[in-house]
Amino acid sequence: MRISRVFLDRPLAVGDQVEIDTQAHHRLVNVLKYRPGTRLIIFNGQGGEFTATLQHVFRSSSLIEVDKFIDCHRESNLKTNLIQGIARGDRMDFTLQKTVELGINLIQPIFTANSSVSANKRHLENKHRHWARIITTACEQCGRTLVPKLLRPITLTDYLDSNANRFGIVLDPKSHVGLKTLSFNADEISILIGPEGGLSNQELKKTQENGFSRIGLGPRVLRTETAAVTTLAVAQSLWGDLK
């Protein structure tokens, strides 16, 4: 049986007895039917992971004991930042989940001219918590020990104004320039993807003026969630650790 991985947002040390939260408790005890004595893998996103043992099961929580630290590294040598136009509903969820699996390091949601998601503060707070949970769950599933950084949503203009010297690419379906043609000798790349409907011509021009290269992925126009995943996969294949 595969050993489950659990993310715990707290300091961890061998010998600690740690209470896991309601959501993880429900998955392990109610869904997977784990009982005291079951072995787990836990991590806190700071590097490496720990083996642990389920000690006690209560009504809405469980207690585990941290057994051993495992010094493992599963991160790509290529640092990647996703600058993602906020998409609706499960399209954004899909983008976050799959780019985490492919090794993204930082995610900056942005508002663009074609964004159709509410900028209401309360709505965004709920979205941010939801997105953060998707990211940590993806890390649990794929074996990552470092959790990508999720930034608060800002406008495309604000992003460009504060990241003028960062090497990046922006997806443009009309561009005939591919990733393979780039002269790339850095260890970090930023990937800017528009939301549904893409970026406006004015936005594409502004990103290019701020140092972003306009890149195409081929003859077909990809959805926003497909474009993000495909671009990252190609970048990891060319310069990262995707074999």
N, C-alpha and C positions, 0 to 999 in steps of 0.2 A: 504494500500500500504506500502511495506517495505521501511524504511527510508535508503537512500544511505549513505555509509560511504566514506569519502574522506581523504586521507593522505596529510598533508601539512608539508613540511620540514622547519619549522620556529617556533619561539616562539609564543605561543598563550596565550591570556588572555581574560577574560570576558569583553565585550564591544568593543573589537577590530573590525575594519572593514578590511577585508582581501580579496585581489584579488586572485582568484584561477587560475591555469595555463590553457594553451590552451587545453591540453589533458583532464583534468577533466571537463573543460567547455564543450567540445564537447560531452563527455559522458552524462553529466547532462542535457544540453540544447538541443542538436541536436538529441541525441539518446532517452533519457528518457522524453524529452519535458517538463522539469521543467521550471517553471515560477516564478517571484518574489512572495515571501510569502511562498515558499516551505521550509519545515524543512529538515535539514541535520544533520549528525553526522560527526564531524571532529576530527582528532587526529594527533599528531606529533611524535609519537613513544617514548615519554618520560614517558608514564604511564598515565592512565585515558583517558577520551575523553570529547568532548564538544558538546553540541547542538548548532546549528547555523541556521540562516535563510537567504535564498537567497534574496538579496535586489535589485540588479540591474543586468540586462543582457545586455552585449554589443556584438559587432560582434565576437570577438575572446576571450573574457574573461568575467568573472562574479565577482560581489562583494558580499561578504557574511558578516553578522554580527554575532559575537560570543555571544551566549546567556547565557550559563550555563555550569559549569564544573561538570562532573560526575566522581567520584572517584571509578573506577571499576578495578578489577584485574582478568585476564583470563589466566595467565601464569601457567605452570606446576611447581610443587615443584621440579621436576627433571630437572636439567640443561643438555641440550644435545648439542653436537657439531658434525656436519657432516663434515668429511674429505672425499671429493668426488673426485674421479678420473674424470677428465673432459670428459664428453660424448658429442657426436655430436648432434647438432640441438635441436629438440624438446624433446629428451630424457633428456637432462640437464634441460630444461625448466620445464618438468614434475616433475623431482626430486625436484627442488627448490620449485615449487608451493605446492606440496603435503607435503613435510617435514615441510614447514612453517605452513600449516594447522594443522599438528600434533604436533607443539610446538617447533620446533628446535630453538636454541638460537644463534648459530654461525655456519657459513658455510665457510669452507676453501677449495676452489678448488685446486686440485693438478695435476701435470703432472707426469705420470708414464711411464714405459717402453712400455705399449700398448696404450698410448694416441695418438690420431690421429688428434688432434686439433692444429692449427697453434699457435706458440708462438710469432708471430709477435706482436710488442708492440701496434701498432695502432689497429690491429684486437682484441687484448685482452681488450683494452680500450672500444671499441664498445661493446664487449661481457659483460664487467663488468657493463656498463650502462644498457644494456638489462636485465641482471640478476637482478640488483637492482630494476628495474621497476616490474619485475615479483614478487619479494619478497614483495614490498609494495602493489601491487594489491592483492596478496593473503591475506595480513593482512587486507586490506579493506573488503574483502569478508568474512573472517572467524571470524572477531570481535576482533582480537588481538590489543592490545594497545601499545605493545613494538615491535619494528621492529628488527628482527634478524640481527646480524652483518655479513656483507659479506666482507671477506678478499680478498686481491689480490692473484692471482694464484702463487703458488711456486711448487718446485719439492717435491716429497715424501721424498727424503733424507733431504732436508732443513727442512721440517716439523718435521721429527723424531728427528733431531739434536736439535731442539729448544723446544721440548715437551716430553722430556724423562721420566718425572715423572707423566704424566697424565694417569689416568686409562682409558683404551680403549679396544675396540674389533675390530677385523678385520674379514671381511667375507671371509671364505674359504669353497668352495663347498665340499671339501674332508673331512672336519672336522665333527666328529660325536658328538661334544660337543655343546649343546644347551644353549640358554640364561638362561633357568630356572635352569641350573646346577651351574651357577656362584654364588660365595659367594660375594654379592654386598651390601656394607653398606655405600656408599658415596652418595652425592647429585649431582654428575656430572659424565657424561660418554661421551666419544668420540667414534664415530662410523666411521670406515674407510672402504670405499667401492671402489673397483677398477672400471675402465671404461669398455667399451666393450672389451671383451677378458680377463677381470679380471687382477689380479696381477700376476707377474711372481713368480716362486718358490723362487728366490733370494729375491724378495721384501717381500714376506710373511715371510721368515726367518728373515729378518731385522726388520720387524715390531714386530715380536715375541721377538726378542732380546732387543727391546726397550720397552717391557712391555705390548704389546697388546696381548690379548687372541684370539686365532683363533677359530671362531664360525661358525657353519653350521646352515642352516635353514630347513633342511629336505632333502628328497631324490631327489628333483627336483632342477635343476640349474636355478636360476632366473636371468633375465636381470638386468643390473646395476640400472635402475630406479625402478624396482620392489623390488630389494634387499634393497635399501635405505629406501623406504617407509615401507616395511614389518618389517625390523629390528627396526625402530623407533617406529612403532605401538606396537610391542611386548614389547619393553623396557618401553614405556609409560604405557602399561597395567600391567606390572610386578611391576614397581617402581614409576610410575608417576600418571597422573590424568585421563587416559583413562579407562572408566568403561566397 
